Amino acid sequence: MTSWQCVRLIAGIFILLSLALGIPGSPVFISQWFLAFTAFVGANLLQSALTKWCLLESILRKIGVQPGC
């Protein structure tokens, strides 16, 4: 996997997990404050699309994940 694929995979996992933990109808509901984490991940995806820079991708490259195209 390339670094950009890993970023999208991790973001997707975090969004789905935070939704499961933050929606009151979920069987694993903990607190609605987990929805703030969903917003944080979305904001970071928006920021990376506008600036063409993503902190997670930089971190993944430093630990040896192959850069994408």
C-alpha positions as CSV (number, residue, x, y, z in Angstrom):
1,M,0.0,0.0,0.0
2,T,1.1,3.5,-0.7
3,S,1.0,6.3,1.9
4,W,-2.0,8.0,0.4
5,Q,-3.9,4.7,0.4
6,C,-3.0,4.2,4.1
7,V,-4.2,7.7,4.9
8,R,-7.6,7.0,3.4
9,L,-7.9,3.6,5.0
10,I,-7.0,5.0,8.4
11,A,-9.4,8.0,8.0
12,G,-12.2,5.7,7.0
13,I,-11.6,3.4,9.9
14,F,-11.5,6.4,12.4
15,I,-14.7,7.9,10.9
16,L,-16.7,4.6,11.1
17,L,-15.4,3.8,14.6
18,S,-16.1,7.3,16.0
19,L,-19.6,7.2,14.4
20,A,-20.2,3.8,16.1
21,L,-19.1,5.1,19.4
22,G,-20.9,8.5,19.1
23,I,-24.4,7.7,17.8
24,P,-26.9,6.9,20.6
25,G,-28.6,4.1,18.6
26,S,-25.3,2.2,18.2
27,P,-24.8,-1.0,20.3
28,V,-21.3,0.3,21.3
29,F,-22.4,3.9,22.1
30,I,-20.2,5.6,24.6
31,S,-20.6,9.4,24.2
32,Q,-21.8,11.8,21.6
33,W,-18.4,13.6,22.0
34,F,-17.0,10.9,19.7
35,L,-18.8,12.8,16.9
36,A,-16.3,15.6,17.4
37,F,-13.5,13.2,16.3
38,T,-15.5,12.5,13.2
39,A,-15.6,16.2,12.4
40,F,-11.8,16.5,13.2
41,V,-11.0,13.7,10.7
42,G,-13.3,15.3,8.1
43,A,-11.7,18.7,8.6
44,N,-8.2,17.2,8.2
45,L,-9.2,15.5,4.9
46,L,-10.6,18.9,3.7
47,Q,-7.4,20.7,4.7
48,S,-5.2,18.1,3.0
49,A,-7.2,18.4,-0.2
50,L,-6.8,22.2,-0.2
51,T,-3.2,22.4,0.8
52,K,-1.9,19.2,-0.7
53,W,-0.2,18.4,2.6
54,C,-1.2,15.8,5.2
55,L,0.6,15.2,8.5
56,L,-0.4,11.5,8.7
57,E,1.1,10.9,5.2
58,S,4.3,12.6,6.2
59,I,4.5,10.4,9.3
60,L,3.8,7.3,7.3
61,R,6.5,8.1,4.8
62,K,9.0,8.6,7.7
63,I,8.3,5.2,9.1
64,G,8.9,3.6,5.7
65,V,5.6,3.4,3.8
66,Q,6.1,3.8,0.1
67,P,5.0,7.2,-1.3
68,G,2.1,7.3,-3.7
69,C,2.0,8.7,-7.2
